[in-house]
Amino acid sequence: MNPWLFVFFPMVMAFAAYFAGKKGQRAAVATGVVSLGFSLMVALGPDCTVSLPLLTGLKLTVDGFRRVYIVIICFMWAQTLLLSPEYFHHHHHVGRYYFFNLLTLGATLGVFLAADLYTAFVFFEIMSFTSFTWVIQEETPGAIRAANTYLAVAVIGGLVALMGLFLLQHELGTTELTKLYDLSRACPNKAALYIAGGCILFGFGAKAGMFPLHIWLPKAHPVAPAPASALLSGVLTKSGIWGIVAISANIFRHDPAWGTVILTLGTITMVLGAVLALFSIDLKRTLACSSMSQIGFILVGVGMMGLLGEENALAARGALLHMVNHSLFKLVLFECAGVVYFNLHQLDLNEIRGFGRKKPLLNLAFLLGAAGIGGIPLLNGYVSKTLLHEAIVEGAMEYGWALKGVEWLFLISGGMTLAYMTKLYVCLFVEKHPTRQAEWDAKKKYMSPLSAIAVMVPALLLPILGLTAGTTMDAIADLGTDFFHSGVLHHAVHYLSLENLKGAAISVVIGLGLYFLLIRGFLMRDGRYVNRWPEKLDLENLIYRPLLQKWLPGFFGWISALFGENRLTGPAAKCTLRLSGILGRLLCDLPDALVLLMSKTLYRPTKEHSDDKVYASLSYRLGKDIDMLAIHQGKEQQGGRHYAHLAYRSLETLKKTTARITGNLSFALLMLCAAICVVFIYMIVLYN
């Protein structure tokens, strides 16, 4: 099957699902299932590299790693679409969700099948644009703010990555992955390569949730629908990992300096994500912070690839398998969270405690997901973490105490993973709700058969992969590590050896200690979970928003004052300023026009109702007072149009207008993201 047909199929079906109205839901689910079948056809086909007709600069390729991951992507999409009908049963804008869901599927497949970094960038930006609507789907104030953050990080990251790609193209003459290694070795300007690599790392690391660009992740997942959260965590973050591996394994292959940078960032991400998850008392936020931590585990493996050089087989295999495993973990766990949410419409641990009691299917699925991500032996997570741990131990023999410290942080992070997953499991399936437990115990039909299939099928894969690791998981590693350019594995890994079990046992002991001493002691009060994480440590509010909204505008305002219009004299300067002002106004008005068009089509707002009784009462009284004054002056209005009504309408219009102006940031960033894609496609056409 032609890879381009495979990529564009869900994109075309997105329009069919949107215009099908009420039947669009069935069309979307069918598209997910058919795409899974197509992914198997592509995976079983031959290796190939295919250019897009008329746009030969865009190329897709099929090889071992891509075969593995397109099947994972389509499997996850199919499973989440099976859960979606019950989850969205009473939701608004369901057609919009399915439309952008299928567009994102096509864009994500395009990223993973890209033969070069430019093709990947085009689909990467489309993916950021379309997945934005997942975060803002509920249209609550929290969802709007989280969506603004998500899109801002995506757009800024995309622009920085684009600068890196331009620099890389200038230095090497290509971004085709198969040519980068040889050309980068021959490149005399190593400094330019590191700058380009740093820019690309910034862009892809932002999507992966890598520290310090992780700020969107803990906020986007709790507000997004659970099926979308599973894909954001399990797939879209891996697109960021794809880009990091692409440059690490090609431009900086066997580079210890680059490996040290990735290892450092990965270690911080791994530890910080686990700490945030420990302190969280929101079910989906805990899983989101857990995703950040597990991305850190993967980055540790990528960093060790650079440090170990040609002996990096363990690190590469561990990073690949943990990518696959984490996708499956989060599919299971977020779907379980979705079942909890569409029954209770709550995510606070104090409000959902005890819901899972006497619900064996949900209990089993969550237990398998929690134990798998916790690295318990005989499950798939243990296999990938064992490989990563062995890679760190191997590196410690050469690099000494520094990597010994990384090893202990790795084991402690594994213990924290087990601790916060134990917290979630005990809360849902062991503890009892103080007032509603009898009601929940009597609730037998808590998910439909279709939802049960969506939850249980991926859950059962976890022990199957773990118990057959010597065949299934080793085969996946053999097939997929070509993309990582790993060395040869000189010996078979004995996953259940005493030394490997010892590492898992240390993490288990640390996890149990943290659970009983920290969670049950410090993070609970009077039997309730308490959020003790200081709000002032939020990096977004502490650094990023002040940087973009206060510090930088203030600095450039000061610069402008030095060289502003009042400093310029002469007719030429005034004419130039006037023309630039006209051009600037045109450029400013164009996005507004496009935003208005979108607000009248795809982004039609829901019907607004003013429920602020105090606001209505004040405006009514003000209008009545003006009415009485007008009567005394003999100026009463005719036809029943009183000043009370006009005052209320005026203030209500002012309130709505203010809200729309403040909300326009999302659409402006959205259009900027789309503009990047359009400009880039134009450049490809121009150079072809």
C-alpha positions in Angstrom: 0.0 0.0 0.0 1.3 3.5 -0.9 2.2 5.3 2.4 0.7 8.6 1.1 -2.7 6.9 0.7 -2.3 5.6 4.2 -1.6 9.0 5.6 -4.3 10.9 3.7 -7.1 8.3 4.2 -8.0 9.5 7.8 -7.7 13.1 6.7 -10.2 12.7 3.9 -12.5 10.7 6.2 -12.3 13.5 8.7 -14.4 15.7 6.3 -16.7 12.8 5.6 -17.3 12.2 9.4 -17.8 16.0 10.0 -20.4 16.4 7.2 -22.2 13.1 8.1 -23.8 14.7 11.1 -25.0 12.2 13.7 -23.6 9.3 11.6 -20.1 10.9 11.8 -19.4 9.1 15.0 -19.8 5.7 13.3 -17.7 6.9 10.4 -14.9 8.0 12.7 -14.9 4.7 14.6 -14.9 2.8 11.3 -12.0 4.9 10.1 -10.0 4.1 13.1 -10.5 0.3 12.6 -9.8 0.5 8.9 -6.6 2.5 9.5 -5.4 -0.2 11.8 -5.9 -2.7 9.0 -4.1 -0.4 6.6 -1.2 -0.1 9.1 -0.8 -3.9 9.1 -0.7 -3.9 5.3 2.0 -1.2 5.3 3.9 -3.0 8.0 3.9 -6.3 6.1 4.9 -4.6 2.8 8.4 -3.9 1.5 10.7 -1.1 2.5 10.2 1.9 0.3 10.6 5.7 0.1 7.9 7.6 -1.8 7.7 11.3 -2.7 4.4 13.1 -2.8 3.4 13.8 -6.4 3.8 17.5 -7.4 5.6 18.1 -4.1 8.7 15.9 -4.4 10.3 17.6 -1.4 7.9 15.7 0.9 9.0 12.1 1.3 7.7 9.2 3.3 9.6 6.0 4.0 8.8 2.6 5.5 11.4 0.6 7.5 11.6 -1.4 10.7 11.0 1.2 13.4 8.2 2.9 11.4 6.5 -0.5 10.9 6.4 -0.9 14.7 5.1 2.5 15.5 2.5 3.0 12.8 0.8 -0.2 14.1 1.0 1.2 17.7 -0.4 4.5 16.6 -3.4 3.0 14.7 -4.0 0.5 17.5 -4.2 3.3 20.1 -6.5 5.4 17.8 -8.8 2.5 17.2 -9.1 1.7 20.9 -9.8 5.3 21.9 -12.4 5.7 19.2 -14.1 2.6 20.6 -14.4 4.3 24.0 -15.4 7.7 22.5 -19.1 7.1 21.8 -19.9 6.4 25.5 -17.6 9.1 26.7 -19.1 11.8 24.4 -22.7 10.7 24.9 -23.8 14.0 26.4 -21.1 16.3 25.1 -21.3 19.2 22.7 -19.2 19.8 19.5 -18.7 16.0 19.1 -18.4 16.4 15.3 -15.6 18.9 15.7 -13.8 16.5 18.0 -13.9 13.6 15.5 -13.0 15.9 12.6 -9.8 17.1 14.3 -9.1 13.6 15.8 -8.9 12.0 12.3 -6.8 14.9 10.9 -4.4 14.5 13.8 -4.2 10.8 13.0 -3.1 11.5 9.5 -0.6 14.2 10.6 0.9 11.9 13.3 1.4 9.1 10.8 3.1 11.6 8.5 5.6 12.5 11.3 6.6 8.9 12.0 6.8 8.0 8.3 8.8 11.1 7.3 12.0 10.4 5.4 13.5 13.8 6.3 13.2 16.5 8.9 11.4 18.9 6.7 8.6 16.5 5.9 8.4 15.7 9.6 8.2 19.4 10.4 5.3 20.0 8.1 3.2 17.2 9.6 4.5 18.1 13.1 3.0 21.6 12.8 -0.3 20.3 11.3 -0.5 17.9 14.2 0.0 20.7 16.7 -2.7 22.8 15.0 -5.3 20.0 15.0 -4.6 18.6 18.4 -5.1 22.0 20.0 -8.8 21.5 19.7 -8.6 18.4 21.9 -7.3 20.5 24.8 -10.0 23.2 24.3 -12.8 20.8 23.6 -14.7 21.4 26.9 -14.4 25.2 26.5 -14.2 25.8 30.2 -11.9 28.6 31.5 -9.4 26.0 32.6 -9.5 24.4 29.1 -9.1 27.7 27.3 -6.1 28.7 29.5 -4.5 25.2 29.1 -5.1 25.3 25.3 -3.4 28.8 25.1 -0.4 27.4 26.9 -0.3 24.2 24.7 -0.5 26.2 21.5 2.0 28.8 22.6 4.5 26.2 23.4 3.9 24.4 20.2 4.2 27.5 18.0 7.3 28.9 19.7 8.8 25.4 19.7 7.9 25.0 16.0 9.5 28.4 15.1 12.7 27.6 16.9 12.9 24.1 15.3 12.4 25.7 11.9 15.4 28.0 12.5 17.4 24.9 13.3 16.3 23.2 10.1 17.2 26.2 8.0 20.7 26.2 9.6 21.0 22.5 9.1 20.0 22.8 5.5 22.5 25.6 5.0 25.4 23.6 6.5 24.7 20.1 5.2 22.6 20.8 2.1 19.9 18.3 3.1 17.7 17.1 6.0 17.3 13.6 4.7 17.9 11.3 7.6 19.9 8.6 5.8 22.5 11.3 4.7 22.9 13.3 7.9 25.5 11.1 9.6 28.1 11.1 6.8 27.6 14.8 6.0 27.8 15.9 9.7 31.0 14.0 10.2 32.5 15.8 7.2 31.1 19.2 8.2 33.9 21.5 9.5 31.6 23.9 11.3 30.7 21.8 14.3 29.4 24.8 16.3 26.7 25.4 13.7 25.6 21.8 13.9 25.3 22.1 17.7 23.3 25.3 17.4 21.0 23.7 14.8 20.7 20.6 16.9 19.8 22.7 20.0 17.1 24.5 18.1 15.6 21.2 16.8 15.8 19.7 20.3 13.9 22.7 21.7 11.1 22.2 19.2 10.7 18.5 19.5 11.5 18.5 23.2 8.6 20.9 23.8 6.1 18.4 22.3 7.7 15.5 24.2 7.2 17.3 27.5 10.9 17.5 28.3 12.0 19.8 31.1 11.9 22.8 31.1 9.4 22.9 28.3 6.9 20.6 30.1 4.6 23.3 31.3 1.7 22.4 29.0 1.6 18.7 29.8 0.3 18.7 33.4 -2.4 21.3 32.5 -3.6 20.0 29.1 -4.3 16.4 30.1 -6.7 17.1 33.0 -8.9 19.3 30.8 -8.8 17.3 27.6 -11.3 14.4 27.1 -9.8 11.1 28.4 -9.6 9.5 24.9 -7.6 12.5 23.7 -5.4 12.5 26.8 -4.5 8.9 26.0 -3.3 10.0 22.6 -1.6 13.1 23.8 0.3 11.1 26.3 0.8 7.9 24.5 1.4 9.1 20.9 1.9 12.8 20.5 4.7 13.0 23.1 6.4 10.2 21.2 6.5 12.4 18.1 8.7 14.7 20.1 10.9 11.7 21.0 11.0 10.8 17.3 12.6 14.1 16.5 15.1 13.9 19.4 16.1 10.4 18.4 16.3 11.4 14.7 19.0 14.1 15.4 20.7 12.1 18.2 21.1 8.9 16.2 22.2 10.7 12.9 23.8 14.1 13.4 25.2 13.4 16.9 25.7 9.6 16.7 28.1 8.3 19.4 28.7 11.9 20.6 29.4 11.9 24.4 28.8 15.7 24.7 25.4 15.6 23.1 24.6 12.4 25.0 25.5 14.2 28.3 23.0 17.0 27.5 20.2 14.6 26.7 21.0 12.5 29.8 20.9 15.6 32.0 17.6 16.9 30.7 16.1 13.4 30.8 17.2 12.8 34.4 15.6 16.1 35.5 12.4 15.3 33.6 12.3 11.8 35.0 12.6 12.9 38.6 10.6 16.1 38.5 7.6 14.4 36.7 7.6 11.7 39.4 7.7 14.3 42.2 4.8 16.3 40.6 2.8 13.0 40.3 3.4 12.2 44.0 1.9 15.5 45.1 -1.0 15.6 42.7 -4.6 14.8 43.9 -6.2 14.9 40.5 -6.5 11.5 38.7 -5.6 12.7 35.2 -3.1 15.3 36.3 -1.3 12.5 38.2 -1.2 10.4 35.0 0.0 13.5 33.0 2.9 14.1 35.4 3.6 10.4 35.2 3.9 10.8 31.4 6.5 13.5 31.9 8.5 11.2 34.2 8.3 8.3 31.7 9.4 10.5 28.9 12.4 11.2 31.1 13.1 7.5 31.4 13.2 7.3 27.6 15.4 10.4 27.3 17.9 8.8 29.7 18.1 5.9 27.3 18.7 8.2 24.4 21.4 10.1 26.3 23.1 6.8 27.2 23.2 6.0 23.5 25.6 8.9 23.0 27.7 8.1 26.0 28.1 4.4 25.2 29.1 5.0 21.6 29.1 1.8 19.5 28.2 -0.3 22.5 24.8 1.4 22.9 22.6 -1.6 22.0 21.1 -1.9 25.6 20.3 1.8 25.7 18.7 1.9 22.2 16.6 -1.3 22.9 15.5 0.0 26.2 14.5 3.4 24.8 12.5 1.9 22.0 10.7 -0.7 24.1 9.9 1.9 26.8 8.4 4.1 24.0 6.1 1.2 23.0 5.4 0.2 26.6 4.6 3.7 27.7 2.1 4.2 24.9 0.3 1.0 26.0 0.4 2.0 29.7 -1.2 5.3 29.1 -3.8 3.9 26.7 -5.0 1.6 29.5 -4.7 4.1 32.4 -6.3 7.1 30.6 -9.2 4.9 29.3 -9.8 3.7 32.9 -9.8 7.4 34.0 -12.3 8.1 31.2 -14.6 5.4 32.6 -14.4 7.0 36.0 -15.1 10.5 34.6 -18.1 9.7 32.4 -19.7 8.0 35.4 -18.9 10.6 38.0 -17.8 13.8 36.2 -15.1 14.1 38.9 -11.4 13.6 38.9 -10.4 14.8 42.4 -9.2 11.8 44.4 -11.3 12.7 47.4 -14.5 12.7 45.3 -13.8 9.5 43.3 -12.4 7.3 46.1 -14.0 3.8 46.2 -15.7 4.0 42.8 -13.8 1.0 41.5 -14.8 -1.4 44.3 -16.9 -4.4 43.1 -16.0 -3.6 39.5 -13.6 -6.4 38.5 -13.0 -5.5 34.9 -12.0 -1.9 35.7 -10.0 -3.2 38.7 -8.0 -5.7 36.6 -7.3 -3.2 33.8 -6.1 -0.5 36.1 -4.0 -2.9 38.2 -2.2 -4.2 35.1 -1.5 -0.7 33.9 -0.3 0.5 37.3 1.9 -2.6 37.8 3.3 -2.4 34.3 4.3 1.2 34.5 5.7 0.5 38.0 8.1 -2.0 36.6 6.8 -5.1 38.4 8.4 -8.3 37.0 6.5 -10.4 34.5 5.0 -7.3 33.0 6.3 -5.4 29.9 7.4 -2.3 31.8 9.9 -4.3 33.8 11.6 -5.4 30.6 12.3 -2.0 29.2 13.3 -0.5 32.6 15.7 -3.5 33.0 17.4 -2.7 29.7 17.7 1.0 30.6 19.1 0.1 34.0 21.7 -2.2 32.5 22.7 0.5 30.1 23.3 2.9 33.0 25.3 0.3 34.9 27.4 -0.4 31.9 28.1 3.3 31.4 29.0 3.7 35.1 31.9 1.3 34.6 33.4 3.8 32.2 32.2 7.2 33.6 32.3 6.5 37.3 30.5 8.2 40.1 28.4 10.6 37.9 26.5 7.8 36.3 26.2 6.0 39.7 24.2 9.0 40.8 22.0 8.7 37.7 21.5 5.1 38.5 20.2 5.9 42.0 18.0 8.6 40.6 16.7 6.1 38.1 15.8 3.6 40.9 14.3 6.3 43.1 12.2 7.5 40.2 11.0 3.9 39.7 10.1 3.8 43.4 8.1 7.1 43.1 6.3 5.7 40.1 5.2 2.7 42.2 4.2 5.0 45.1 1.9 7.3 43.1 0.3 4.4 41.2 -0.3 2.6 44.5 -2.0 5.8 45.7 -4.3 5.9 42.7 -5.1 2.2 43.0 -5.8 2.2 46.7 -7.9 5.4 46.3 -10.1 3.9 43.6 -10.3 0.2 44.5 -9.6 -0.2 48.2 -10.7 2.9 50.1 -14.4 3.8 50.6 -16.2 7.0 49.9 -17.6 8.5 53.1 -21.1 9.1 51.8 -21.7 7.6 48.3 -20.1 4.1 48.6 -23.4 2.2 48.7 -24.6 4.0 45.6 -21.4 3.1 43.7 -21.3 -0.5 44.8 -24.8 -0.9 43.4 -23.8 0.5 40.0 -23.3 -2.6 37.9 -23.5 -1.1 34.3 -20.7 1.4 34.5 -19.4 0.9 30.9 -20.8 -0.5 27.7 -19.5 -3.7 26.0 -17.7 -1.5 23.4 -15.9 0.5 26.2 -15.0 -2.8 27.9 -13.3 -4.0 24.8 -11.5 -0.7 24.5 -10.2 -1.0 28.0 -9.4 -4.7 28.4 -7.7 -5.5 25.0 -4.7 -3.2 25.6 -4.6 -4.2 29.3 -4.3 -7.8 28.5 -1.4 -7.0 26.1 0.8 -5.9 29.1 1.2 -9.3 30.8 1.3 -11.1 27.4 4.3 -9.0 26.3 5.9 -9.3 29.7 5.6 -13.1 29.9 6.9 -13.6 26.4 9.6 -10.9 26.5 12.3 -13.2 25.0 10.3 -13.6 21.8 7.8 -10.7 21.4 9.7 -7.8 22.9 13.1 -8.9 21.7 11.6 -9.2 18.2 10.2 -5.7 18.4 13.6 -4.4 19.5 15.3 -6.3 16.7 12.9 -4.8 14.2 12.8 -1.3 15.4 16.3 -0.3 16.5 17.4 0.4 13.0 16.1 3.9 13.4 18.3 4.3 16.6 21.4 3.0 14.8 22.2 0.9 17.8 25.3 -1.3 18.1 25.2 -5.1 18.1 23.9 -6.8 21.2 26.6 -9.3 22.1 24.7 -11.3 24.6 21.2 -12.2 25.4 19.6 -10.3 28.3 18.4 -12.5 31.2 15.5 -10.4 32.4 14.8 -12.5 35.5 18.4 -12.8 36.6 19.1 -12.1 40.3 21.0 -8.8 39.5 18.1 -7.5 37.4 15.5 -8.5 40.0 17.6 -6.8 42.6 17.2 -3.5 40.8 13.4 -3.9 40.6 13.3 -4.9 44.3 15.1 -1.7 45.3 12.5 0.4 43.5 9.7 -1.6 45.1 11.1 -1.0 48.6 11.6 2.7 47.9 8.0 2.9 46.5 6.4 1.2 49.5 8.4 3.5 51.8 7.3 6.6 50.0 3.7 5.5 50.0 3.4 4.8 53.7 5.7 7.6 54.9 5.1 10.4 52.5 1.7 9.8 51.0 -0.2 8.3 53.9 1.7 10.6 56.4 2.5 14.0 54.9 0.2 14.1 51.9 -3.0 13.2 53.8 -4.8 15.0 56.5 -7.9 13.6 58.4 -8.2 10.8 55.9 -8.3 13.2 52.9 -5.7 13.7 50.1 -4.1 17.2 50.4 -2.2 19.0 47.6 0.9 20.4 49.3 2.8 21.4 46.2 3.5 25.2 46.4 1.6 27.0 43.6 4.4 29.6 43.4 6.7 26.9 41.9 4.6 26.8 38.7 7.2 27.6 36.0 4.5 29.0 33.7 3.3 31.6 36.1 6.7 32.1 37.7 8.9 32.6 34.6 7.3 32.0 31.2 4.2 34.3 31.3 6.1 37.2 33.0 8.9 36.7 30.4 6.6 36.9 27.4 4.1 39.4 28.8 6.2 41.8 31.0 9.9 41.4 30.8 10.5 41.1 27.0 7.8 43.8 26.1 9.3 46.1 28.7 12.9 45.6 27.4 12.0 46.1 23.8 9.8 49.0 24.7 12.9 50.6 26.3 14.9 49.9 23.2 12.2 51.4 21.0 12.2 54.5 23.1 15.8 55.1 22.3 15.3 54.8 18.6 11.6 55.6 18.3 9.7 57.9 16.0 10.5 61.0 18.1 14.2 60.3 17.5 13.9 60.2 13.7 13.8 63.3 11.6 13.4 64.0 7.9 10.7 63.3 5.3 12.2 59.9 4.3 12.0 58.6 7.8 8.5 59.8 8.3 7.4 58.2 4.9 9.0 54.9 5.9 7.2 54.9 9.2 3.9 55.7 7.6 4.3 52.9 5.0 5.4 50.4 7.6 2.4 51.4 9.7 0.0 50.7 6.8 1.7 47.4 6.1 1.6 46.4 9.8 -2.1 47.2 10.0 -2.8 45.0 7.0 -0.9 42.1 8.5 -2.7 42.6 11.8 -6.1 42.7 10.2 -5.6 39.6 8.1 -5.4 37.1 11.0 -8.5 38.8 12.6 -10.4 38.2 9.3 -9.4 34.6 9.3 -10.3 34.2 13.0 -13.7 35.7 12.3 -14.2 33.2 9.4 -13.3 30.3 11.6 -15.5 31.5 14.5 -18.4 31.4 12.1 -17.7 27.9 10.8 -15.7 25.3 12.6 -15.4 27.2 15.8 -19.1 28.2 16.2 -19.5 29.2 19.9 -22.1 27.5 22.0 -25.2 29.4 23.0 -24.3 31.8 25.7 -26.5 32.4 28.7 -25.9 35.0 31.3 -26.4 33.4 34.7 -24.8 36.2 36.8 -27.8 37.3 38.8 -25.9 40.1 40.6 -24.6 41.5 37.4 -28.1 41.4 35.8 -29.7 43.0 38.9 -27.2 45.9 39.1 -27.6 46.7 35.4 -31.4 46.5 35.7 -31.4 48.9 38.7 -29.1 51.3 37.0 -31.4 51.3 33.9 -34.5 51.7 36.1 -33.0 54.7 37.8 -32.3 56.3 34.4 -35.9 55.4 33.4 -37.3 57.2 36.3 -35.1 60.3 35.6 -36.3 60.3 32.0 -39.9 60.1 33.1 -39.5 63.1 35.4 -38.0 65.0 32.5 -40.8 64.0 30.2 -38.6 61.8 28.0 -40.0 58.3 28.4 -39.1 56.0 25.5 -41.8 54.7 23.2 -42.5 51.1 22.3 -41.3 49.5 25.5 -37.6 50.0 24.9 -36.6 51.2 28.3 -33.2 52.3 29.6 -33.1 49.3 31.9 -33.1 47.0 28.9 -30.6 49.1 27.1 -28.2 49.2 30.1 -28.4 45.5 30.5 -27.7 44.9 26.8 -24.8 47.4 26.8 -23.1 45.9 29.8 -23.7 42.4 28.5 -22.2 43.3 25.1 -19.1 44.8 26.9 -18.7 41.7 29.0 -18.9 39.4 25.9 -16.6 41.6 23.8 -13.9 41.6 26.5 -14.1 37.8 26.8 -13.7 37.4 23.0 -10.8 39.8 22.8 -8.9 38.0 25.6 -9.8 34.6 24.0 -8.4 35.7 20.6 -4.9 34.7 21.6 -5.7 31.1 20.9 -7.0 31.8 17.4 -4.1 34.1 16.6 -1.6 31.5 17.6 -3.6 28.9 15.7 -3.4 31.0 12.5 0.3 31.6 13.0 0.8 27.8 13.3 -1.2 27.3 10.0 0.8 30.1 8.4 4.1 28.4 9.2 2.8 25.2 7.4 1.6 27.3 4.3 4.9 29.2 4.0 6.9 26.0 4.3 4.9 24.2 1.7 5.3 27.2 -0.6 9.1 27.0 -0.1 9.1 23.3 -1.0 7.2 24.0 -4.2 9.5 26.9 -5.0 12.7 24.9 -4.6 11.3 21.9 -6.6 
